[in-house]
Amino acid sequence: MKVFFHKNFDKQFSKLRANEKKKVQERLQLFLENPFNPILENHPLKGKYTDYRSINITGDLRAIYKFLSDNEAIFVAVDTHSNLYS
């Protein structure tokens, strides 16, 4: 799996606390091994994020991405549930 990061993702990631950044990196490693690992709770989104999917990073932190092809994905956002879906 090849992963790309949108500039918006990079900007949001840079604002996270150190422990949150570490958790994001751990979950992205899991994603690279198996995007549908049950730990990630990978699920499709609706509304303004139609065609995108979300994985859980922590209890409240989510990462939003989109498959570009069978073996490529782009992560576009990482933030709290309330900030992403309000």
The first five atom37 places (N, CA, C, CB, O) and aatype in JSON, in Angstrom:
{
  "aatype": [12, 11, 19, 13, 13, 8, 11, 2, 13, 3, 11, 5, 13, 15, 11, 10, 1, 0, 2, 6, 11, 11, 11, 19, 5, 6, 1, 10, 5, 10, 13, 10, 6, 2, 14, 13, 2, 14, 9, 10, 6, 2, 8, 14, 10, 11, 7, 11, 18, 16, 3, 18, 1, 15, 9, 2, 9, 16, 7, 3, 10, 1, 0, 9, 18, 11, 13, 10, 15, 3, 2, 6, 0, 9, 13, 19, 0, 19, 3, 16, 8, 15, 2, 10, 18, 15],
  "atom_mask": [
    [1, 1, 1, 1, 1],
    [1, 1, 1, 1, 1],
    [1, 1, 1, 1, 1],
    [1, 1, 1, 1, 1],
    [1, 1, 1, 1, 1],
    [1, 1, 1, 1, 1],
    [1, 1, 1, 1, 1],
    [1, 1, 1, 1, 1],
    [1, 1, 1, 1, 1],
    [1, 1, 1, 1, 1],
    [1, 1, 1, 1, 1],
    [1, 1, 1, 1, 1],
    [1, 1, 1, 1, 1],
    [1, 1, 1, 1, 1],
    [1, 1, 1, 1, 1],
    [1, 1, 1, 1, 1],
    [1, 1, 1, 1, 1],
    [1, 1, 1, 1, 1],
    [1, 1, 1, 1, 1],
    [1, 1, 1, 1, 1],
    [1, 1, 1, 1, 1],
    [1, 1, 1, 1, 1],
    [1, 1, 1, 1, 1],
    [1, 1, 1, 1, 1],
    [1, 1, 1, 1, 1],
    [1, 1, 1, 1, 1],
    [1, 1, 1, 1, 1],
    [1, 1, 1, 1, 1],
    [1, 1, 1, 1, 1],
    [1, 1, 1, 1, 1],
    [1, 1, 1, 1, 1],
    [1, 1, 1, 1, 1],
    [1, 1, 1, 1, 1],
    [1, 1, 1, 1, 1],
    [1, 1, 1, 1, 1],
    [1, 1, 1, 1, 1],
    [1, 1, 1, 1, 1],
    [1, 1, 1, 1, 1],
    [1, 1, 1, 1, 1],
    [1, 1, 1, 1, 1],
    [1, 1, 1, 1, 1],
    [1, 1, 1, 1, 1],
    [1, 1, 1, 1, 1],
    [1, 1, 1, 1, 1],
    [1, 1, 1, 1, 1],
    [1, 1, 1, 1, 1],
    [1, 1, 1, 0, 1],
    [1, 1, 1, 1, 1],
    [1, 1, 1, 1, 1],
    [1, 1, 1, 1, 1],
    [1, 1, 1, 1, 1],
    [1, 1, 1, 1, 1],
    [1, 1, 1, 1, 1],
    [1, 1, 1, 1, 1],
    [1, 1, 1, 1, 1],
    [1, 1, 1, 1, 1],
    [1, 1, 1, 1, 1],
    [1, 1, 1, 1, 1],
    [1, 1, 1, 0, 1],
    [1, 1, 1, 1, 1],
    [1, 1, 1, 1, 1],
    [1, 1, 1, 1, 1],
    [1, 1, 1, 1, 1],
    [1, 1, 1, 1, 1],
    [1, 1, 1, 1, 1],
    [1, 1, 1, 1, 1],
    [1, 1, 1, 1, 1],
    [1, 1, 1, 1, 1],
    [1, 1, 1, 1, 1],
    [1, 1, 1, 1, 1],
    [1, 1, 1, 1, 1],
    [1, 1, 1, 1, 1],
    [1, 1, 1, 1, 1],
    [1, 1, 1, 1, 1],
    [1, 1, 1, 1, 1],
    [1, 1, 1, 1, 1],
    [1, 1, 1, 1, 1],
    [1, 1, 1, 1, 1],
    [1, 1, 1, 1, 1],
    [1, 1, 1, 1, 1],
    [1, 1, 1, 1, 1],
    [1, 1, 1, 1, 1],
    [1, 1, 1, 1, 1],
    [1, 1, 1, 1, 1],
    [1, 1, 1, 1, 1],
    [1, 1, 1, 1, 1]
  ],
  "atom_positions": [
    [[0.85, -1.19, 0.0], [0.0, 0.0, 0.0], [0.89, 1.24, 0.0], [-0.97, 0.0, 1.23], [1.83, 1.35, 0.79]],
    [[0.59, 2.14, -0.88], [1.31, 3.42, -0.94], [0.37, 4.5, -0.39], [1.77, 3.76, -2.43], [-0.8, 4.57, -0.76]],
    [[0.9, 5.32, 0.5], [0.08, 6.33, 1.17], [0.63, 7.73, 0.87], [0.04, 6.09, 2.71], [1.83, 7.97, 0.91]],
    [[-0.29, 8.64, 0.57], [0.04, 10.05, 0.35], [-0.66, 10.87, 1.43], [-0.38, 10.52, -1.08], [-1.64, 10.43, 2.03]],
    [[-0.14, 12.08, 1.67], [-0.73, 12.95, 2.68], [-1.03, 14.32, 2.06], [0.21, 13.1, 3.9], [-0.13, 14.97, 1.52]],
    [[-2.27, 14.74, 2.15], [-2.69, 16.06, 1.69], [-2.08, 17.11, 2.62], [-4.26, 16.18, 1.66], [-1.8, 16.82, 3.78]],
    [[-1.86, 18.3, 2.1], [-1.25, 19.36, 2.93], [-2.11, 19.67, 4.15], [-1.05, 20.65, 2.09], [-1.58, 20.05, 5.2]],
    [[-3.42, 19.52, 4.03], [-4.32, 19.74, 5.16], [-4.03, 18.72, 6.27], [-5.79, 19.65, 4.71], [-4.01, 19.08, 7.45]],
    [[-3.81, 17.47, 5.91], [-3.47, 16.44, 6.88], [-2.16, 16.81, 7.59], [-3.34, 15.05, 6.2], [-2.06, 16.75, 8.81]],
    [[-1.16, 17.18, 6.79], [0.15, 17.56, 7.36], [0.01, 18.71, 8.35], [1.13, 17.95, 6.24], [0.64, 18.71, 9.41]],
    [[-0.8, 19.68, 8.01], [-1.01, 20.85, 8.87], [-1.68, 20.44, 10.19], [-1.87, 21.92, 8.15], [-1.25, 20.85, 11.27]],
    [[-2.72, 19.63, 10.08], [-3.42, 19.18, 11.29], [-2.52, 18.28, 12.14], [-4.71, 18.44, 10.92], [-2.51, 18.37, 13.36]],
    [[-1.77, 17.4, 11.48], [-0.86, 16.49, 12.19], [0.17, 17.29, 12.98], [-0.15, 15.55, 11.19], [0.49, 16.93, 14.12]],
    [[0.7, 18.36, 12.4], [1.73, 19.15, 13.08], [1.22, 19.8, 14.36], [2.27, 20.21, 12.13], [2.01, 20.15, 15.23]],
    [[-0.1, 19.99, 14.48], [-0.68, 20.62, 15.66], [-1.01, 19.64, 16.78], [-1.94, 21.36, 15.26], [-1.37, 20.05, 17.88]],
    [[-0.89, 18.33, 16.49], [-1.19, 17.33, 17.5], [-0.11, 17.29, 18.58], [-1.35, 15.95, 16.85], [1.03, 17.68, 18.35]],
    [[-0.49, 16.8, 19.75], [0.47, 16.59, 20.83], [1.35, 15.39, 20.49], [-0.26, 16.38, 22.18], [0.98, 14.57, 19.66]],
    [[2.49, 15.3, 21.12], [3.47, 14.25, 20.82], [2.87, 12.85, 20.95], [4.68, 14.37, 21.75], [3.11, 11.99, 20.11]],
    [[2.09, 12.62, 22.02], [1.52, 11.28, 22.2], [0.48, 10.97, 21.11], [0.87, 11.17, 23.59], [0.34, 9.81, 20.71]],
    [[-0.23, 11.98, 20.64], [-1.2, 11.78, 19.56], [-0.48, 11.49, 18.24], [-2.11, 13.01, 19.41], [-0.92, 10.64, 17.46]],
    [[0.62, 12.19, 17.99], [1.4, 11.93, 16.78], [1.91, 10.5, 16.76], [2.59, 12.91, 16.68], [1.88, 9.83, 15.73]],
    [[2.37, 10.04, 17.91], [2.87, 8.66, 18.01], [1.75, 7.67, 17.7], [3.46, 8.39, 19.43], [1.97, 6.69, 17.0]],
    [[0.57, 7.94, 18.22], [-0.58, 7.04, 18.0], [-0.97, 7.04, 16.51], [-1.79, 7.47, 18.87], [-1.3, 5.99, 15.96]],
    [[-0.94, 8.21, 15.87], [-1.24, 8.3, 14.44], [-0.24, 7.44, 13.66], [-1.2, 9.77, 13.95], [-0.63, 6.69, 12.77]],
    [[1.03, 7.55, 13.99], [2.06, 6.78, 13.29], [1.85, 5.28, 13.49], [3.45, 7.19, 13.77], [2.04, 4.5, 12.56]],
    [[1.48, 4.88, 14.7], [1.21, 3.46, 14.98], [0.04, 2.96, 14.14], [0.92, 3.24, 16.48], [0.1, 1.87, 13.56]],
    [[-1.03, 3.75, 14.08], [-2.22, 3.34, 13.33], [-1.96, 3.34, 11.83], [-3.41, 4.26, 13.65], [-2.48, 2.5, 11.1]],
    [[-1.15, 4.28, 11.35], [-0.81, 4.29, 9.92], [0.01, 3.05, 9.56], [-0.02, 5.58, 9.56], [-0.12, 2.52, 8.46]],
    [[0.86, 2.61, 10.47], [1.63, 1.38, 10.22], [0.68, 0.18, 10.11], [2.67, 1.15, 11.35], [0.84, -0.66, 9.22]],
    [[-0.3, 0.12, 11.0], [-1.32, -0.93, 10.91], [-2.06, -0.85, 9.58], [-2.32, -0.81, 12.08], [-2.32, -1.86, 8.93]],
    [[-2.4, 0.38, 9.17], [-3.11, 0.61, 7.92], [-2.29, 0.09, 6.73], [-3.42, 2.1, 7.73], [-2.84, -0.54, 5.83]],
    [[-0.99, 0.35, 6.74], [-0.12, -0.11, 5.65], [-0.1, -1.64, 5.57], [1.31, 0.42, 5.84], [-0.05, -2.21, 4.48]],
    [[-0.13, -2.29, 6.72], [-0.13, -3.75, 6.76], [-1.46, -4.33, 6.32], [0.22, -4.24, 8.15], [-1.51, -5.32, 5.59]],
    [[-2.55, -3.72, 6.78], [-3.9, -4.18, 6.45], [-4.89, -3.04, 6.7], [-4.29, -5.44, 7.28], [-5.23, -2.77, 7.85]],
    [[-5.35, -2.37, 5.63], [-6.26, -1.23, 5.81], [-7.55, -1.57, 6.56], [-6.61, -0.66, 4.46], [-8.21, -0.69, 7.11]],
    [[-7.9, -2.85, 6.58], [-9.15, -3.24, 7.23], [-8.92, -4.02, 8.53], [-9.98, -4.07, 6.28], [-9.76, -4.82, 8.94]],
    [[-7.78, -3.77, 9.17], [-7.5, -4.36, 10.47], [-8.63, -3.93, 11.42], [-6.09, -3.9, 11.02], [-8.94, -2.74, 11.5]],
    [[-9.24, -4.87, 12.14], [-10.37, -4.52, 13.03], [-10.06, -3.42, 14.04], [-10.82, -5.74, 13.77], [-10.96, -2.67, 14.44]],
    [[-8.81, -3.3, 14.46], [-8.42, -2.27, 15.43], [-8.7, -0.87, 14.88], [-6.93, -2.41, 15.8], [-9.01, 0.05, 15.64]],
    [[-8.6, -0.7, 13.55], [-8.76, 0.61, 12.93], [-10.23, 1.05, 12.83], [-8.15, 0.61, 11.56], [-10.51, 2.23, 12.64]],
    [[-11.14, 0.11, 12.95], [-12.57, 0.4, 12.79], [-12.82, 1.21, 11.52], [-13.1, 1.18, 14.02], [-13.55, 2.2, 11.53]],
    [[-12.23, 0.76, 10.43], [-12.33, 1.41, 9.12], [-13.78, 1.41, 8.66], [-11.42, 0.7, 8.08], [-14.43, 0.36, 8.64]],
    [[-14.29, 2.58, 8.28], [-15.69, 2.64, 7.84], [-15.89, 3.78, 6.83], [-16.64, 2.83, 9.05], [-15.19, 4.79, 6.86]],
    [[-16.88, 3.6, 5.93], [-17.17, 4.64, 4.94], [-17.91, 5.82, 5.57], [-18.01, 4.06, 3.78], [-18.57, 5.67, 6.6]],
    [[-17.77, 6.98, 4.95], [-18.41, 8.19, 5.46], [-19.51, 8.65, 4.52], [-17.37, 9.31, 5.66], [-19.59, 8.23, 3.37]],
    [[-20.36, 9.53, 5.04], [-21.47, 10.09, 4.27], [-21.39, 11.61, 4.29], [-22.85, 9.61, 4.83], [-20.47, 12.18, 4.88]],
    [[-22.34, 12.25, 3.65], [-22.41, 13.71, 3.66], [-21.27, 14.34, 2.91], [0.0, 0.0, 0.0], [-20.95, 13.94, 1.79]],
    [[-20.64, 15.35, 3.53], [-19.57, 16.07, 2.84], [-18.35, 15.19, 2.59], [-19.16, 17.28, 3.65], [-17.49, 15.54, 1.78]],
    [[-18.27, 14.06, 3.27], [-17.15, 13.13, 3.08], [-17.56, 11.87, 2.31], [-16.57, 12.73, 4.44], [-16.94, 10.81, 2.47]],
    [[-18.58, 11.97, 1.48], [-18.96, 10.84, 0.63], [-17.75, 10.42, -0.19], [-20.17, 11.2, -0.29], [-17.0, 11.28, -0.67]],
    [[-17.55, 9.12, -0.36], [-16.42, 8.53, -1.08], [-15.14, 8.5, -0.24], [-16.15, 9.3, -2.35], [-14.11, 8.04, -0.72]],
    [[-15.2, 8.97, 0.99], [-14.05, 8.91, 1.89], [-14.32, 7.87, 2.97], [-13.76, 10.31, 2.52], [-15.45, 7.44, 3.17]],
    [[-13.26, 7.49, 3.65], [-13.36, 6.52, 4.74], [-12.64, 7.1, 5.95], [-12.76, 5.14, 4.33], [-11.85, 8.03, 5.84]],
    [[-12.93, 6.53, 7.12], [-12.31, 7.0, 8.36], [-11.74, 5.81, 9.12], [-13.34, 7.76, 9.23], [-12.29, 4.71, 9.11]],
    [[-10.61, 6.07, 9.78], [-10.07, 5.1, 10.73], [-9.95, 5.77, 12.09], [-8.69, 4.54, 10.25], [-9.72, 6.97, 12.18]],
    [[-10.11, 4.97, 13.14], [-9.98, 5.49, 14.5], [-8.51, 5.49, 14.9], [-10.81, 4.65, 15.5], [-7.8, 4.51, 14.7]],
    [[-8.08, 6.61, 15.46], [-6.71, 6.73, 15.96], [-6.73, 6.52, 17.47], [-6.09, 8.12, 15.6], [-6.0, 5.68, 18.0]],
    [[-7.56, 7.29, 18.15], [-7.79, 7.12, 19.59], [-9.29, 7.16, 19.79], [-7.06, 8.24, 20.46], [-10.05, 7.12, 18.82]],
    [[-9.74, 7.24, 21.03], [-11.17, 7.3, 21.3], [-11.88, 8.41, 20.56], [0.0, 0.0, 0.0], [-13.01, 8.22, 20.11]],
    [[-11.24, 9.56, 20.41], [-11.89, 10.71, 19.77], [-11.18, 11.18, 18.51], [-11.97, 11.84, 20.74], [-11.75, 11.97, 17.75]],
    [[-9.97, 10.72, 18.26], [-9.19, 11.18, 17.11], [-9.44, 10.28, 15.9], [-7.68, 11.21, 17.46], [-9.39, 9.06, 16.01]],
    [[-9.7, 10.9, 14.75], [-9.98, 10.17, 13.51], [-9.06, 10.65, 12.4], [-11.45, 10.34, 13.1], [-8.6, 11.79, 12.4]],
    [[-8.81, 9.76, 11.45], [-8.07, 10.11, 10.22], [-8.97, 9.77, 9.05], [-6.69, 9.36, 10.13], [-9.52, 8.68, 8.97]],
    [[-9.1, 10.72, 8.13], [-9.97, 10.55, 6.96], [-9.09, 10.36, 5.73], [-10.93, 11.76, 6.78], [-8.12, 11.09, 5.52]],
    [[-9.46, 9.38, 4.92], [-8.68, 9.09, 3.73], [-9.6, 8.64, 2.59], [-7.62, 8.01, 4.03], [-10.8, 8.42, 2.77]],
    [[-8.99, 8.52, 1.43], [-9.7, 8.05, 0.24], [-8.79, 7.12, -0.53], [-10.17, 9.25, -0.65], [-7.61, 7.41, -0.71]],
    [[-9.33, 6.0, -0.98], [-8.56, 5.12, -1.85], [-8.44, 5.76, -3.23], [-9.21, 3.71, -1.95], [-9.44, 6.18, -3.8]],
    [[-7.23, 5.84, -3.75], [-6.99, 6.35, -5.1], [-6.99, 5.19, -6.1], [-5.64, 7.12, -5.16], [-7.37, 5.35, -7.26]],
    [[-6.57, 4.04, -5.63], [-6.57, 2.8, -6.43], [-6.53, 1.65, -5.43], [-5.34, 2.75, -7.44], [-6.63, 1.86, -4.22]],
    [[-6.39, 0.44, -5.93], [-6.36, -0.72, -5.04], [-5.19, -0.69, -4.06], [-6.29, -1.98, -5.85], [-5.27, -1.26, -2.98]],
    [[-4.1, -0.02, -4.44], [-2.93, -0.02, -3.57], [-2.4, 1.38, -3.27], [-1.83, -0.83, -4.2], [-1.23, 1.55, -2.93]],
    [[-3.27, 2.4, -3.39], [-2.89, 3.78, -3.07], [-4.02, 4.47, -2.31], [-2.54, 4.57, -4.35], [-5.2, 4.29, -2.62]],
    [[-3.63, 5.25, -1.31], [-4.62, 6.02, -0.53], [-4.03, 7.38, -0.2], [-5.03, 5.26, 0.77], [-2.81, 7.54, -0.08]],
    [[-4.92, 8.36, -0.06], [-4.48, 9.69, 0.37], [-5.24, 10.06, 1.64], [-4.73, 10.76, -0.76], [-6.46, 9.99, 1.7]],
    [[-4.47, 10.44, 2.66], [-5.06, 10.9, 3.91], [-5.23, 12.41, 3.81], [-4.17, 10.51, 5.15], [-4.3, 13.14, 3.48]],
    [[-6.45, 12.87, 4.11], [-6.78, 14.29, 3.9], [-7.0, 15.07, 5.2], [-8.0, 14.4, 3.05], [-6.92, 16.29, 5.21]],
    [[-7.29, 14.36, 6.3], [-7.58, 15.07, 7.55], [-7.3, 14.16, 8.75], [-9.05, 15.57, 7.58], [-7.45, 12.94, 8.67]],
    [[-6.9, 14.78, 9.84], [-6.77, 14.09, 11.13], [-7.16, 15.09, 12.21], [-5.3, 13.52, 11.35], [-6.54, 16.15, 12.36]],
    [[-8.19, 14.74, 12.97], [-8.69, 15.67, 13.99], [-9.67, 14.92, 14.88], [-9.38, 16.92, 13.33], [-9.9, 13.73, 14.72]],
    [[-10.24, 15.65, 15.84], [-11.23, 15.03, 16.71], [-12.52, 14.8, 15.95], [-11.49, 15.91, 17.95], [-12.8, 15.44, 14.94]],
    [[-13.3, 13.86, 16.45], [-14.58, 13.53, 15.83], [-15.45, 14.78, 15.69], [-15.32, 12.45, 16.66], [-16.01, 15.02, 14.62]],
    [[-15.56, 15.57, 16.74], [-16.44, 16.74, 16.71], [-15.95, 17.8, 15.72], [-16.55, 17.35, 18.1], [-16.77, 18.44, 15.07]],
    [[-14.65, 17.99, 15.6], [-14.13, 18.98, 14.65], [-14.32, 18.54, 13.2], [-12.65, 19.23, 14.92], [-14.58, 19.37, 12.32]],
    [[-14.18, 17.25, 12.95], [-14.3, 16.75, 11.57], [-15.74, 16.73, 11.09], [-13.72, 15.37, 11.47], [-16.02, 17.05, 9.93]],
    [[-16.65, 16.37, 11.96], [-18.03, 16.12, 11.51], [-19.03, 17.16, 11.96], [-18.49, 14.79, 12.01], [-20.23, 16.89, 11.97]],
    [[-18.58, 18.37, 12.32], [-19.53, 19.41, 12.75], [-19.99, 20.24, 11.57], [-18.9, 20.32, 13.81], [-20.79, 21.16, 11.74]]
  ]
}
